[in-house]
Amino acid sequence: MNLGVPKEIKNNEWRVGLVPSSVRELVHHGHSVLVETNAGGGIGISDEDYKEAGASIASNPEEIFKASELIVKVKEPQHSELKLLRSGQILFTYLHLAADKKQTQGLIDSKCIAIAYETVTSPKGGLPLLMPMSEVAGRMSIQVGAHCLEKAKAGSGVLLGGVPGVKPGKVTIIGGGVVGTNAARMAIGLGANVTIIDKSIQRLAELEMYFGPRLRTLYSTFEAIEQCVTDSDLVVGAVLVPGATAPKIVTETMIKKMRKGSVLIDVAIDQGGCFETSRPTSFSDPTYIEHGIVHYCVTNMPGGVARTSAFALNNATLPFVLTLAQKGYKKAMLGNHHLLAGLNVCQGHVTYKAVAQDLGYTYVDPEKFLSRKTAA
């Protein structure tokens, strides 16, 4: 199969869909890979590195999209890229469609096969292609939050770990999944006073066993969230409903009650955000102040540590890329219901239920649709 790797063009996005080791593996299995020039330049990977791995270099994205059967990216296609997609072409990347009707319609109009990293599942019920970036985002949330608390960033001037004789900062993490767990690990490591709120008693018990008395856990209720948020220096929104719009867990009224200079980090912003006052930001202008509270809502947080993120993502995506290249999308997905769960849009139809429900489209069952197409 012919695979294409365009250079990412989203604001300050330096990750790349395939690193040279992944290219080498694909070429070893008999596939051809076309990489746009300087696609890996932002993380220290040169065109020569790709050539040595067996890739060919294209001078522009038009060449990539025209020549490739399978496009491997990191972030959702931007407007100029949507226009380059064609019927029957496979797109494998993060999509986050539930909060983006314009992109969804563009994918429908292109009649491509759009497979979303974030909804591919695992035998254990996890999200294996979202997990590495969730780990990165969770750890970054505390790193970024600590920086935003500095007075020069309009923060309250609180040091999360405190010092002898001065109490540490209070951190509330809403959601005890991969993002929340990694955020807690970093915050506890800094010496902060950390609370995780989650609606699963089982998950809270697991976290308490893992972290011990260094972590406080609370069952998620409106009252618990309100009390913790209004008393925190840093709040991390780590709520995830796979493939669907994130619920607005923290209300504007709660935010108005927070101490001025406190910080909100909305890791769920890719799915619309879990704070009522959240709106997407980028690395070029990552924060804004509302009701005296610093909001950080960058939609591609792991892109801030692009080299680590690109290699971590490739470790997770490569087996699925190989399967698609070896078998073609129909056989690959009909033979693997975990990969099939990633199919969000297929040849003009919305094939992921949560996206269809959130955006008002008719849902088409992906297995039935692909089975019909294969039989035809």
C-alpha positions in Angstrom: 0.0 0.0 0.0 1.1 3.6 -0.6 1.2 5.6 2.7 1.5 9.3 3.0 2.7 11.5 5.9 2.0 15.2 5.5 3.6 17.9 7.6 1.3 19.0 10.4 -0.1 22.5 9.8 -2.2 23.1 12.9 -0.9 26.0 15.0 2.4 25.1 16.7 2.0 21.4 16.0 5.4 19.7 15.6 4.5 16.0 16.0 4.6 13.8 12.9 2.4 10.8 11.9 5.3 8.3 11.3 8.8 8.5 12.7 11.7 6.8 10.7 11.6 3.6 12.7 7.9 3.2 11.8 8.7 4.0 8.2 11.4 1.3 8.1 9.0 -1.3 9.5 6.4 -0.5 6.9 9.0 -0.6 4.1 10.2 -3.9 5.4 6.7 -5.3 5.0 6.6 -4.2 1.4 4.8 -0.9 1.6 5.9 2.5 0.2 5.9 5.7 2.3 5.9 9.2 1.0 6.8 11.9 3.6 6.4 15.6 3.0 9.7 17.6 3.2 10.5 18.8 6.7 7.6 16.9 8.3 9.8 15.9 11.2 12.0 19.0 11.3 10.3 20.3 14.4 11.5 17.3 16.5 14.9 16.9 15.0 14.1 14.4 12.3 15.5 15.3 8.9 14.5 14.3 5.3 17.7 12.3 5.2 16.6 10.3 8.2 13.4 9.4 6.4 15.3 8.5 3.2 17.6 6.2 5.1 14.5 4.5 6.5 13.3 3.9 3.0 10.8 6.7 2.5 10.5 9.1 -0.5 10.2 12.8 0.0 7.4 14.9 -1.4 7.7 18.7 -1.8 4.1 19.6 -0.9 0.9 18.2 0.7 -0.9 18.0 -2.7 1.6 15.4 -3.8 1.2 13.5 -0.6 -2.6 13.3 -0.8 -2.7 12.6 -4.5 -0.3 9.6 -4.3 -1.4 8.0 -1.1 -4.0 5.4 -0.3 -3.6 5.8 3.5 -2.8 9.2 5.1 -1.2 8.9 8.6 -1.4 12.2 10.6 -1.4 13.3 14.2 -4.1 16.1 14.3 -7.4 16.5 12.6 -7.2 17.7 9.0 -7.3 21.5 8.6 -9.5 23.2 6.1 -6.9 23.1 3.3 -6.3 19.4 3.9 -10.0 18.5 3.9 -10.2 19.7 0.3 -7.4 17.3 -0.6 -9.1 14.2 0.7 -10.8 12.0 -1.9 -13.4 9.2 -2.0 -12.1 5.9 -0.7 -8.9 7.4 0.8 -8.1 6.2 4.3 -7.3 8.9 6.9 -5.9 7.7 10.3 -5.4 10.4 12.9 -6.9 12.1 15.9 -10.3 13.6 14.9 -12.3 14.6 18.0 -15.4 15.1 15.8 -18.1 15.4 18.5 -17.1 19.1 19.1 -16.5 19.9 15.4 -19.4 19.8 13.0 -17.5 21.7 10.3 -14.8 19.1 10.2 -17.3 16.2 10.3 -19.2 17.6 7.3 -15.9 18.1 5.4 -15.1 14.4 6.0 -18.6 13.4 4.9 -18.3 15.4 1.8 -14.9 14.0 0.9 -16.3 10.4 1.1 -13.0 9.3 2.7 -12.6 6.6 5.3 -11.8 8.5 8.5 -10.5 6.4 11.4 -10.0 8.2 14.7 -7.2 7.3 17.0 -9.2 8.3 20.1 -12.0 5.8 19.6 -9.9 2.7 18.8 -10.4 0.3 21.7 -8.4 -2.5 23.3 -9.3 -6.0 24.6 -9.3 -4.6 28.1 -11.8 -1.9 27.2 -9.2 0.9 27.1 -8.3 3.4 24.4 -4.7 2.4 23.4 -4.1 5.2 20.9 -5.4 7.9 23.2 -3.5 6.5 26.3 0.1 7.7 25.4 -1.1 11.2 24.7 -3.3 11.2 27.8 -0.2 10.2 29.8 1.7 13.2 28.3 -1.2 15.6 28.8 -1.8 14.6 32.4 1.9 15.1 33.3 2.0 18.4 31.3 -1.1 19.7 33.1 0.7 20.1 36.4 3.9 21.4 34.8 1.9 24.0 32.9 -0.4 24.7 35.8 2.6 25.4 38.1 3.9 27.8 35.6 0.6 29.6 35.2 0.4 30.1 38.9 3.4 32.4 38.8 2.6 36.1 39.2 4.2 37.0 35.8 1.6 34.7 34.2 -1.3 36.4 36.1 -1.4 33.6 38.6 -1.8 33.9 42.4 1.9 33.4 43.1 1.5 30.0 44.8 4.3 27.4 44.7 2.5 24.1 44.5 5.0 22.3 46.7 5.2 25.0 49.3 8.3 25.4 51.4 9.0 24.6 55.1 6.7 26.7 57.2 4.4 27.5 54.2 1.5 25.2 53.2 1.6 23.7 49.7 -0.9 24.5 47.0 -4.2 22.7 46.6 -4.8 20.7 43.4 -8.1 19.2 42.3 -8.2 16.7 39.5 -11.6 15.9 38.1 -11.5 12.5 36.5 -9.4 9.5 37.7 -8.6 8.0 34.3 -5.2 8.1 32.5 -5.0 11.9 32.4 -6.0 12.2 36.1 -3.7 9.5 37.3 -0.7 11.0 35.6 -1.6 14.5 36.8 -1.8 13.2 40.3 1.6 11.5 40.0 3.2 14.8 39.0 1.4 16.9 41.6 2.1 14.6 44.4 5.7 14.5 43.3 5.9 18.3 43.7 4.5 18.0 47.2 1.1 19.6 46.5 -2.1 18.8 48.4 -4.0 16.7 45.8 -7.6 15.5 45.5 -9.0 13.4 42.7 -12.8 13.4 42.1 -14.4 10.5 40.1 -17.8 8.9 39.8 -16.4 5.3 40.1 -15.9 4.1 43.6 -13.8 1.2 42.3 -11.5 3.6 40.5 -11.1 5.8 43.5 -10.2 2.7 45.6 -7.6 1.7 43.0 -6.1 5.2 43.1 -6.0 5.2 46.9 -4.3 1.9 47.0 -1.7 3.1 44.4 -0.9 6.5 45.9 -1.7 5.8 49.6 -2.3 8.7 52.0 -0.6 11.2 49.8 -3.8 11.4 47.7 -7.3 12.4 48.8 -10.2 10.9 46.8 -13.8 12.0 46.6 -16.9 10.6 45.0 -18.2 12.9 42.3 -21.2 15.0 43.3 -22.1 18.6 42.5 -21.3 19.6 46.1 -17.9 17.8 46.2 -16.9 19.4 42.9 -18.1 22.9 44.1 -16.3 22.7 47.4 -13.0 21.5 45.9 -12.9 23.8 42.9 -13.6 26.9 44.9 -10.9 26.1 47.4 -8.2 25.1 44.9 -5.2 26.8 43.5 -5.1 24.6 40.4 -8.0 22.5 38.9 -7.3 20.0 36.1 -10.3 18.9 34.0 -9.6 15.3 33.0 -13.1 14.1 32.1 -13.5 11.8 29.1 -16.6 10.3 27.4 -15.1 8.4 24.5 -15.9 10.0 21.2 -18.6 12.3 22.7 -18.7 15.9 23.8 -17.3 16.4 27.3 -19.9 17.2 30.0 -19.6 20.7 31.6 -18.7 19.5 35.1 -17.5 22.9 36.5 -20.0 25.7 36.2 -19.4 29.4 35.7 -20.9 30.1 39.1 -18.2 27.9 40.7 -15.4 29.6 38.8 -16.6 33.0 40.0 -16.2 31.8 43.6 -12.5 30.7 43.1 -9.7 32.8 44.4 -8.3 35.3 41.9 -5.2 34.0 40.2 -6.2 30.4 40.5 -5.7 28.2 37.4 -7.9 26.0 35.3 -6.3 23.4 32.9 -8.9 21.9 30.6 -7.4 18.7 29.1 -10.9 17.8 27.8 -11.0 20.8 25.5 -10.5 18.6 22.4 -13.9 17.3 23.1 -15.5 20.7 23.9 -14.1 21.2 27.4 -15.5 20.4 30.8 -15.5 23.9 32.3 -18.4 26.2 31.3 -15.9 29.1 30.6 -13.6 27.0 28.5 -12.8 28.0 24.9 -10.0 26.5 22.7 -6.6 28.2 22.7 -3.2 27.4 21.0 0.4 27.5 22.0 0.8 30.9 20.4 -1.7 32.3 22.9 -2.4 29.6 25.5 -4.2 31.4 28.3 -6.9 33.9 28.9 -8.4 35.4 32.1 -12.1 35.1 32.9 -13.5 36.1 36.3 -10.0 36.6 37.5 -9.1 32.9 36.8 -6.3 31.8 34.4 -7.7 29.4 31.8 -5.3 27.1 29.8 -7.2 25.3 27.1 -4.7 24.3 24.4 -6.2 21.8 22.1 -3.0 19.9 21.3 -1.2 19.9 24.7 1.1 16.9 23.9 2.4 18.9 21.0 4.3 21.0 23.5 6.6 18.1 24.1 6.5 17.0 20.5 9.5 14.7 20.3 8.5 12.6 23.3 4.8 12.6 22.1 5.6 11.6 18.5 7.6 8.5 19.5 5.1 7.5 22.2 2.3 7.8 19.7 4.1 5.8 17.0 4.7 3.0 19.5 0.9 2.7 19.9 -0.3 3.3 16.3 2.2 1.3 14.3 0.5 -2.1 14.8 -2.8 -0.7 13.5 -1.1 1.1 10.6 0.5 -2.1 9.6 -2.8 -4.0 9.8 -4.5 -1.4 7.6 -1.7 -1.5 5.1 -1.4 -5.3 5.0 -5.2 -6.1 4.8 -6.9 -3.0 3.5 -9.4 -1.1 5.6 -12.4 -3.4 5.0 -10.7 -6.7 5.9 -8.7 -5.1 8.7 -11.7 -3.6 10.5 -14.1 -6.5 9.9 -11.5 -8.8 11.4 -10.8 -6.6 14.4 -13.7 -4.9 16.2 -11.3 -2.8 18.2 -10.0 -1.1 15.1 -13.6 -1.0 13.8 -14.5 1.2 16.8 -12.2 3.8 15.4 -14.2 4.2 12.2 -16.0 7.6 12.6 -16.9 8.6 9.0 -17.0 6.2 6.1 -17.8 7.2 2.5 -20.2 9.9 3.3 -21.8 8.3 6.4 -21.2 8.9 10.2 -20.3 5.5 11.7 -19.7 6.4 15.3 -22.8 6.7 17.4 -21.7 9.4 19.9 -20.7 11.7 17.0 -24.0 11.2 15.2 -26.0 11.9 18.4 -24.0 15.0 19.4 -24.0 16.5 15.9 -27.4 15.5 14.7 -26.4 13.0 11.9 -28.0 9.7 11.0 -25.9 6.9 12.5 -24.9 4.1 10.2 -23.7 0.8 11.8 -20.0 0.4 10.6 -20.0 -3.4 10.6 -23.2 -3.7 8.6 -22.0 -1.0 6.2 -18.6 -2.5 5.6 -20.1 -6.0 5.3 -22.5 -4.7 2.6 -19.7 -3.0 0.7 -17.5 -6.2 0.9 -20.4 -8.4 -0.3 -21.0 -5.9 -3.2 
